[in-house]
């Protein structure tokens, strides 16, 4: 059943659930991970109902319910499906058998708990396992001294980043005055229209047998980001040999969300990999990569990308690379590109420093909270939410 069946506002569903619990028919609840079923990506749960429960084992199980949280189990062979292996299935079944047959069952923090109906009633008859199962203490729990050292290091890094931002901003200001505004340079700038296919070429370079670098995800609002910073769990498949190789200044877009702005130039890493379903382009040698990257990611161009995105489902309107390459883009002359390049290089550096400050700020909050709240963990503070805009496409899906 859907997880919504485990708790609800007062009403018919809540009354039915309360009746099942008070009539002592609910034997076990198992919460399952998401993407386990082909027909739906949402997480689900198993209900074990028994009329004989109260009489079994001499009444030992009377008014008792077993909760199992299996939501953290499973591996993802593809981006859209998750599998439970035989050992994980046996773990769930073994816990249930041990509890049911009085064969050495014990509560396990983070995985299972036997609760009384009175405990369930005190929680408004919610059947979410997380409401009863104790949180497991992380094996890598940092000491207070380690957290203090970490805080000092992070604060020092933030100070250095702020100082560098100030220096880069001043350099950029001087460059704008010299290369763009000084001596009428802006008025003399020459613009020319090009086919995007004349400016960039499609890249199909794959990782192959090289060591795995950073995995990149292209989002609608933040552009290219490190996948590990977007998701608390690995989203990429274990075998990434067919992932596309991305080099600094390459242009990357998500074909299903290009119309929404899911396009960016790689500047956060020297090289990385990204979904095989993404499109990757290399800027041709005769053009400046920074100028091209800026030109292709402007709001004006994003608005035009909507015209080449085809499909009846909004978030699955695909922009074919052939149509992308047929569009035109307006660029300054080669000489003007040379003047603009250092300004845009400084802008990219400012963007990178801003991202670094953002990461450090989140880490400072996490460290401080773990110092002040002994029960807090990095995972409980950072959360475990996959944001919709970072959804990864599947190669070949239309």
Secondary structure by P-SEA (a helix, b strand, c coil): cccccccccccaaaaaaaaaaaaccccbbbbbbcccccccccccbbbbbbcccccccccccccbbbbbccccbbbbcccccccccaaaaaaaaaaaaaaaaccccccccccbbbbcaaaaaaaccccccccccccccccccccaaaaaaaaaaaaaaaaaaaaaaaaaaaaaaaaaacccccccccccbbbbbbcccccbbbbbcccccccccbbbbbcccccccccccccccccccccccccccccccbbbbccccccccccccccccccccccccbbbbbccccccaaaaaaaaacaaaaaaaaaaccccccccbbbbaaaaaabbbbbccaaaaaaaaaaaaaaaaaaaaaaaaaaaaaaaaaaaaaaacccccccccccccccccccccccccc
